Amino acid sequence: MKKILKLLPIVLLVFAFSCDSDDDSTKFYDEPTTGWVEFATSTSATTVSPVQETLSLPVSLRVPVYENGININYTLVPVEGDFSSIVTTDNVLNFSPNDLPGPDGSARVKSIILNFDNLDTVTDPIVFDVVLSSTDVDGVTIGLDDDSIVSYRVSTPCALNPIVDGTVYIGTSSRGGTVAQDGYPATITDLGNNVYMFDTTWGPSFIDTFAAQDLPNMFFAAVTLAIDPATLEVEILSGGSDGSDNGFGIAYDITGSGTYDTCNDAFILSVATDGIFENGISADVVLQGQ
């Protein structure tokens, strides 16, 4: 009986605390008209191509309810050079109440559109940031935390200088990360319409490294390639030899692709061949302008 009496004050104390905890001051309330905006991109920077006309930067609105719409203000902030002669945009992105959420129902996405002109005449680098600056609705902030992308950097490409017919590039070829030959000359011929020919890609002694005999100045792996001016991607259209460039009369084909680095005047290629070795052979090649 004494034990029961000792427990009774504790029970009453718990009961009293439970009643007090029903006070409205401890409750949380849903605020569906608040939220944030941020760029809906996986990265925060890009370099446009020399022939690009527009760039779309998607913006995510993380607000469940906005009956009167929301305006997202943004600005272009110079980082390097003057962007005023190459880009135009509106500076305000409007979300209407009628805009539907994405497939997961969590956000609405609309894009800031940048319109470009005269990019092919740019000779010096131009860099600017597209910055989400404010909204016209209280409770809707720019970004949620440090992980939110609220500034997006746009850069112009290096000038696409004309490739001069007969220019001698310096080559380096490797396979599996091991340099097989470097410092060899590769002469380019301009065939017109962004199509060029190199008299060698991996160098005249590349095969020596992987053959069981001395084969100097054979298997040059000449190629004809095209540069896409929009993406600067390189496609090898044809390559190899009918056998006249080696003492064995072995005909072989060269295939592959790569990129053209306008900033450094360099071709970065991956090439492969059938016909020389039973199982084929490949190489990574850099042809660097001087």
Residue pairs with C-beta under 8 A, 6 or more apart in sequence:
31 139
32 63
32 64
32 65
33 63
33 64
33 65
33 66
33 137
33 139
34 63
34 139
34 140
35 61
35 62
35 63
35 64
35 139
35 140
35 141
36 62
36 63
36 140
36 141
36 142
36 143
36 144
36 148
37 59
37 60
37 61
37 62
37 63
37 70
37 72
37 132
37 135
37 140
37 141
37 142
37 143
38 59
38 60
38 62
38 132
38 142
38 143
38 144
38 148
38 149
38 150
39 57
39 58
39 59
39 60
39 132
39 149
39 150
39 152
40 58
40 59
40 60
40 107
40 109
41 57
41 58
41 149
41 152
44 149
44 151
44 152
44 153
45 152
45 153
45 154
45 155
46 55
46 152
46 153
46 154
46 155
47 154
47 155
47 156
47 157
48 55
48 116
48 119
48 154
48 155
48 156
48 157
49 119
49 157
49 229
49 230
49 231
49 232
50 119
50 120
50 122
50 157
50 160
50 229
50 230
50 262
51 119
51 120
51 229
51 230
52 116
52 119
52 230
53 115
53 116
53 117
54 113
54 114
54 115
54 116
55 113
55 114
55 116
55 154
56 111
56 112
56 113
56 114
57 111
57 112
57 114
57 130
57 152
58 109
58 110
58 111
59 72
59 93
59 109
59 110
59 111
59 112
59 132
60 107
60 108
60 109
61 70
61 72
61 95
61 99
61 107
61 108
61 109
61 110
62 106
62 107
62 144
63 70
63 137
63 140
66 95
66 97
66 137
66 140
67 97
68 97
68 137
69 94
69 95
69 96
69 97
70 94
70 95
70 135
70 136
70 137
70 140
71 92
71 93
71 94
71 95
71 135
71 136
72 92
72 93
72 94
72 95
72 132
72 134
72 135
73 91
73 92
73 132
73 133
73 134
73 135
73 136
74 91
74 92
74 93
74 112
74 130
74 131
74 132
74 133
75 91
75 130
75 131
75 133
76 83
76 87
76 89
76 91
76 128
76 129
76 130
76 131
77 128
77 129
77 131
77 151
78 127
78 128
79 127
79 128
79 129
79 153
80 125
80 126
80 127
81 124
81 125
81 126
81 127
81 156
82 126
83 126
83 128
85 117
85 118
86 116
86 117
86 118
86 119
86 122
86 126
86 156
87 114
87 115
87 116
87 117
87 128
87 154
88 114
88 115
88 117
89 112
89 113
89 114
89 115
90 112
90 113
93 110
93 111
93 112
94 110
95 108
95 110
99 108
99 110
100 108
101 107
101 108
102 108
102 109
112 130
114 130
114 154
119 156
119 157
120 160
122 156
122 157
122 159
123 159
124 159
125 155
125 156
125 158
126 155
126 156
127 153
127 154
127 155
127 156
128 153
128 154
129 151
129 152
129 153
129 154
130 151
130 152
130 153
130 154
131 150
131 151
131 152
132 142
132 143
132 150
132 151
133 142
134 142
135 141
135 142
142 150
143 149
143 150
157 232
157 262
157 263
158 262
158 263
159 262
160 229
160 262
161 262
161 265
163 188
163 190
163 196
163 265
164 190
165 188
165 189
165 190
166 187
166 188
166 189
167 187
167 188
167 289
167 290
168 185
168 186
168 187
168 188
168 290
169 185
169 186
169 187
169 188
169 198
169 266
169 267
169 287
169 288
169 289
169 290
170 182
170 183
170 184
170 185
170 186
170 287
170 288
170 290
171 181
171 182
171 183
171 184
171 185
171 186
171 200
171 201
171 202
171 203
171 285
171 286
171 287
171 288
172 179
172 181
172 182
172 183
172 285
172 286
172 288
173 179
173 180
173 181
173 182
173 201
173 202
173 203
173 206
173 283
173 284
173 285
173 286
174 180
174 283
174 284
174 285
175 209
175 210
175 281
175 282
175 283
175 284
180 202
180 203
180 206
180 209
180 210
180 283
181 202
181 203
181 205
181 206
181 209
182 203
184 200
184 203
184 204
184 205
186 198
186 199
186 200
186 201
186 203
186 287
187 198
187 199
188 196
188 197
188 198
188 287
189 196
189 197
189 198
189 199
190 196
191 197
191 224
193 226
194 226
194 227
194 228
194 229
195 224
195 225
195 226
195 237
196 224
196 225
196 226
196 227
197 222
197 223
197 224
197 225
198 222
198 223
198 225
198 267
198 287
199 220
199 222
200 220
200 221
200 222
201 220
201 221
201 222
201 223
201 239
201 254
201 269
201 271
201 283
201 285
201 287
202 221
202 271
202 283
202 285
203 220
204 216
204 217
204 218
204 219
204 220
205 215
205 216
205 217
206 219
206 221
206 283
207 215
207 218
207 219
207 276
207 281
208 214
208 215
208 216
210 277
210 281
215 246
218 245
218 246
218 247
218 248
219 241
219 245
219 246
219 250
219 252
219 276
220 241
220 245
221 239
221 240
221 241
221 254
221 271
221 273
221 283
222 239
222 240
222 241
222 245
222 254
223 236
223 237
223 238
223 239
223 240
223 254
223 256
223 271
224 236
224 237
224 238
224 239
225 234
225 235
225 236
225 237
225 239
225 267
225 269
226 234
226 235
226 237
227 233
227 234
227 260
228 234
228 235
232 259
232 260
232 261
232 262
233 257
233 258
233 259
233 260
234 257
234 258
234 259
234 260
234 267
234 269
235 257
236 254
236 255
236 256
236 257
236 269
236 271
238 253
238 254
239 253
239 254
239 255
239 256
239 271
240 251
240 252
240 253
240 254
240 273
240 275
241 251
241 252
242 251
243 249
243 250
243 251
243 252
250 275
250 276
251 275
252 273
252 274
252 275
252 276
253 273
253 274
253 275
254 271
254 272
254 273
255 271
255 272
255 273
256 269
256 270
256 271
256 272
257 269
257 270
258 267
258 268
258 269
258 270
258 285
259 267
259 268
260 266
260 267
260 268
261 267
261 268
264 288
264 289
265 288
265 289
266 286
266 287
266 288
266 289
267 285
267 286
267 287
268 285
268 286
269 284
269 285
269 286
269 287
270 282
270 283
270 284
270 285
271 282
271 283
271 285
272 280
272 281
272 282
272 283
273 280
273 281
273 282
274 280
